[in-house]
Amino acid sequence: MEPKTTGRILSTTEASLQLIETLVQQGGATATELTEELDLAHSTIHNHLNTLLQYGYVVREGTTYNIGAKFCHIGDYVRRRKPEYLIAGDIVAQLGQATKLEADFAVEENGHVISLHNELNFSDESHFLTDGRFFHVHSTASGKAMLAEYPRSRVERIIDQWGLPKQTEQTISSEEELFAELERVREQGYATSDEEAIDGLWAISKVVKTPMDDVCGSLNLSAPTYLHDNEIRHSAIETLNEQVDAFEERIEAHFADRYGSADE
């Protein structure tokens, strides 16, 4: 679903971004393939590719273009630009090792959820955590965990921008149902998703906050549905609670070192 936009969108920038995303999705492409996929003139595609080549964001291997290694540095910067993001890497590794489930730390940006750190244990089912795709907040446990902490007006703005598109037969698709679900999340202290974002996948998530009570992301566990029973679920919730507490303690310690204790 295309978002409702506010403000002017530059078609040249939009075309370059679409080109980059297409190269990622297809694992590289020729100029002809990009022309057909994006429905742009061959000369336009070449101009965009040449510009991206000049700045190191695209590389050419024979007749095939692909994403350049320069994006690695951008990704590293994103994962390090906030102290809590750095802490998340350690916590996610511990969570994955303790549970033997998929573990990740996700954030909400512009009404979507994206995973920043992950610990994978089921390689065949885990690509969704590593391929950079965005998910709608209403269909994921991580998204619902964060939405439950937002003011209703902020949730409504996200819905207005993106709608509530169905990802699977289990996806919440009405505002009334979503707000009822968010109330349940607040009552039980964690969010769940049972095949709501991806068929065959369940997830449990808990929000992570700063000492100022701001949402900085969510800590999440997920696994294929064949690994789902009450014992696994109960154990996952307990471990998730422990790791979120440890996460928030480390964030608080960092803030205290940097800004001083709230008691001082």
C-alpha positions as CSV (number, residue, x, y, z in Angstrom):
1,M,0.0,0.0,0.0
2,E,1.3,3.4,-1.0
3,P,1.3,6.0,1.9
4,K,-0.7,9.2,1.9
5,T,2.0,11.8,1.3
6,T,2.4,15.3,2.7
7,G,4.6,17.8,1.0
8,R,6.4,17.6,-2.4
9,I,8.0,14.4,-3.6
10,L,10.9,14.8,-6.0
11,S,10.5,12.4,-8.8
12,T,14.3,12.2,-9.4
13,T,15.0,11.2,-5.8
14,E,12.1,8.8,-5.8
15,A,13.4,7.1,-9.0
16,S,16.9,6.6,-7.5
17,L,15.4,5.1,-4.3
18,Q,13.2,2.8,-6.4
19,L,16.2,1.7,-8.4
20,I,18.2,0.9,-5.2
21,E,15.3,-1.1,-3.7
22,T,14.9,-3.0,-7.0
23,L,18.6,-3.9,-7.0
24,V,18.3,-5.3,-3.5
25,Q,15.1,-7.2,-4.2
26,Q,16.4,-8.8,-7.4
27,G,20.0,-9.3,-6.2
28,G,21.4,-7.2,-9.0
29,A,20.0,-6.3,-12.4
30,T,21.1,-5.1,-15.8
31,A,20.1,-1.6,-17.1
32,T,17.6,-3.2,-19.4
33,E,16.0,-5.2,-16.6
34,L,15.7,-2.1,-14.5
35,T,14.2,-0.2,-17.4
36,E,11.5,-2.9,-17.7
37,E,10.9,-3.2,-14.0
38,L,10.6,0.5,-13.2
39,D,9.0,1.6,-16.5
40,L,11.5,4.4,-17.1
41,A,13.4,5.4,-20.2
42,H,16.7,3.6,-20.7
43,S,18.6,7.0,-20.7
44,T,17.0,7.9,-17.4
45,I,18.0,4.6,-15.8
46,H,21.6,5.1,-17.1
47,N,21.7,8.6,-15.6
48,H,20.6,7.4,-12.2
49,L,23.1,4.4,-12.3
50,N,26.0,6.6,-13.4
51,T,25.3,9.0,-10.5
52,L,25.1,6.2,-8.0
53,L,28.3,4.7,-9.4
54,Q,30.0,8.0,-9.1
55,Y,29.2,8.2,-5.4
56,G,29.9,4.5,-4.6
57,Y,26.4,3.4,-3.9
58,V,26.2,1.1,-6.9
59,V,28.8,-1.2,-8.5
60,R,29.0,-2.6,-12.0
61,E,30.0,-6.2,-12.6
62,G,30.0,-6.9,-16.3
63,T,26.5,-5.8,-17.4
64,T,25.0,-6.3,-14.0
65,Y,24.6,-3.5,-11.4
66,N,24.4,-4.2,-7.7
67,I,24.5,-2.4,-4.4
68,G,27.9,-1.1,-3.3
69,A,29.6,-1.8,-0.1
70,K,29.2,1.8,0.9
71,F,25.8,0.9,2.2
72,C,27.5,-1.3,4.9
73,H,28.8,1.9,6.5
74,I,25.4,3.5,6.5
75,G,23.8,0.4,8.1
76,D,26.5,0.3,10.7
77,Y,25.9,4.0,11.5
78,V,22.2,3.4,11.9
79,R,22.8,0.5,14.3
80,R,25.2,2.7,16.4
81,R,23.7,6.1,16.3
82,K,21.9,5.7,19.6
83,P,23.3,4.2,22.8
84,E,20.3,1.9,23.2
85,Y,20.9,0.5,19.7
86,L,24.4,-0.5,20.7
87,I,23.1,-2.2,23.9
88,A,20.5,-4.0,21.8
89,G,23.1,-6.0,19.9
90,D,24.4,-7.7,23.2
91,I,20.9,-8.2,24.6
92,V,19.6,-9.8,21.4
93,A,22.5,-12.2,21.2
94,Q,21.9,-13.3,24.8
95,L,18.1,-13.7,24.2
96,G,18.7,-15.9,21.2
97,Q,21.2,-18.1,22.9
98,A,18.9,-18.5,26.0
99,T,15.8,-19.4,24.1
100,K,17.1,-21.0,20.9
101,L,14.3,-19.0,19.1
102,E,14.7,-16.1,16.7
103,A,15.5,-12.9,18.6
104,D,15.6,-9.4,17.4
105,F,15.4,-5.7,18.3
106,A,13.1,-3.6,16.2
107,V,12.2,0.1,15.9
108,E,9.2,2.0,14.5
109,E,10.1,4.6,11.9
110,N,7.6,6.4,9.7
111,G,4.8,4.0,10.7
112,H,6.7,0.9,9.9
113,V,8.7,-1.7,11.8
114,I,12.2,-2.7,10.9
115,S,14.7,-5.0,12.7
116,L,18.1,-3.5,13.6
117,H,19.7,-6.5,15.4
118,N,18.9,-10.2,15.2
119,E,20.1,-13.6,16.3
120,L,19.0,-16.3,13.9
121,N,18.4,-20.0,14.7
122,F,16.1,-21.0,11.8
123,S,17.9,-19.9,8.7
124,D,15.2,-21.1,6.3
125,E,12.5,-19.0,8.0
126,S,14.7,-16.0,9.2
127,H,15.3,-14.1,6.0
128,F,12.6,-11.6,6.9
129,L,14.8,-10.3,9.7
130,T,17.8,-9.7,7.6
131,D,16.6,-8.5,4.2
132,G,15.7,-5.0,5.4
133,R,12.0,-5.2,4.7
134,F,9.6,-3.0,6.5
135,F,6.5,-4.4,8.2
136,H,3.2,-2.8,9.1
137,V,2.9,-2.1,12.8
138,H,-0.6,-3.5,13.1
139,S,0.4,-7.0,11.9
140,T,3.5,-7.6,14.0
141,A,4.0,-8.3,17.7
142,S,6.8,-5.8,17.7
143,G,4.7,-3.1,16.2
144,K,1.8,-3.7,18.5
145,A,4.1,-3.7,21.5
146,M,5.2,-0.1,20.6
147,L,1.7,1.1,19.4
148,A,0.3,0.1,22.8
149,E,2.6,2.8,24.4
150,Y,1.7,5.5,22.0
151,P,-1.1,8.1,22.4
152,R,-4.2,7.2,20.5
153,S,-3.8,10.2,18.3
154,R,-0.3,8.9,17.1
155,V,-1.7,5.5,16.3
156,E,-4.5,7.1,14.4
157,R,-2.0,9.1,12.3
158,I,-0.2,5.9,11.4
159,I,-3.4,4.2,10.4
160,D,-4.4,7.3,8.3
161,Q,-1.0,7.2,6.5
162,W,-0.8,3.4,5.8
163,G,-4.2,1.9,6.5
164,L,-4.6,-1.6,7.9
165,P,-3.8,-3.9,4.9
166,K,-4.1,-7.6,5.4
167,Q,-0.8,-9.5,5.2
168,T,-2.4,-12.9,6.0
169,E,-5.9,-14.2,6.8
170,Q,-5.1,-13.6,10.5
171,T,-4.1,-9.9,10.2
172,I,-6.1,-7.3,12.1
173,S,-7.9,-5.1,9.6
174,S,-10.2,-2.8,11.6
175,E,-9.5,0.0,13.9
176,E,-11.9,-1.3,16.6
177,E,-10.1,-4.6,16.6
178,L,-6.7,-3.0,16.7
179,F,-7.4,-0.7,19.6
180,A,-9.0,-3.7,21.5
181,E,-5.8,-5.6,20.9
182,L,-3.6,-2.8,22.1
183,E,-5.6,-2.6,25.3
184,R,-4.9,-6.4,25.8
185,V,-1.2,-5.7,25.2
186,R,-1.2,-3.1,27.9
187,E,-3.0,-5.4,30.4
188,Q,-0.7,-8.4,29.9
189,G,2.5,-6.5,29.3
190,Y,3.5,-8.0,26.0
191,A,2.3,-8.4,22.4
192,T,1.8,-11.4,20.3
193,S,1.3,-12.2,16.6
194,D,0.1,-15.6,15.5
195,E,0.6,-15.8,11.7
196,E,-0.6,-12.1,11.3
197,A,2.4,-10.9,9.4
198,I,3.8,-14.0,7.9
199,D,2.1,-17.4,7.4
200,G,3.6,-20.1,9.6
201,L,5.3,-17.6,12.1
202,W,4.4,-16.7,15.6
203,A,6.0,-13.9,17.7
204,I,6.1,-12.4,21.2
205,S,7.3,-8.9,21.8
206,K,7.8,-6.5,24.7
207,V,8.5,-2.8,24.5
208,V,11.8,-1.3,25.7
209,K,11.8,2.2,27.2
210,T,14.3,4.8,28.3
211,P,14.4,6.3,31.8
212,M,12.3,9.1,30.5
213,D,9.6,6.6,29.6
214,D,10.2,7.1,25.9
215,V,9.8,4.1,23.6
216,C,13.2,3.1,22.0
217,G,12.1,-0.1,20.4
218,S,10.9,-3.6,21.1
219,L,12.6,-6.9,22.0
220,N,11.1,-9.8,20.1
221,L,11.1,-13.6,19.9
222,S,9.7,-15.5,17.0
223,A,9.7,-19.1,15.6
224,P,7.9,-21.3,13.1
225,T,4.4,-22.4,14.2
226,Y,5.6,-26.0,14.5
227,L,7.6,-24.8,17.5
228,H,4.7,-23.4,19.5
229,D,3.1,-24.8,22.6
230,N,2.2,-23.4,26.0
231,E,5.5,-24.5,27.6
232,I,7.6,-22.8,24.9
233,R,5.4,-19.7,25.0
234,H,5.5,-19.4,28.8
235,S,9.3,-19.8,28.9
236,A,9.7,-17.3,26.1
237,I,7.7,-14.7,28.0
238,E,9.7,-15.2,31.2
239,T,13.0,-14.9,29.4
240,L,11.8,-11.9,27.4
241,N,10.8,-10.1,30.6
242,E,14.2,-10.8,32.2
243,Q,16.1,-9.5,29.2
244,V,13.9,-6.4,28.8
245,D,14.6,-5.6,32.5
246,A,18.3,-6.1,31.9
247,F,18.1,-4.0,28.7
248,E,16.4,-1.1,30.5
249,E,18.9,-1.3,33.4
250,R,21.8,-0.9,31.0
251,I,20.1,2.1,29.3
252,E,19.4,3.7,32.7
253,A,23.1,3.2,33.7
254,H,24.2,4.8,30.5
255,F,21.9,7.8,31.0
256,A,23.1,8.1,34.6
257,D,26.7,8.1,33.5
258,R,26.1,10.7,30.9
259,Y,23.5,13.0,32.5
260,G,23.7,12.1,36.2
261,S,21.3,10.1,38.3
262,A,17.7,11.3,38.6
263,D,18.2,11.2,42.4
264,E,21.1,13.7,42.3
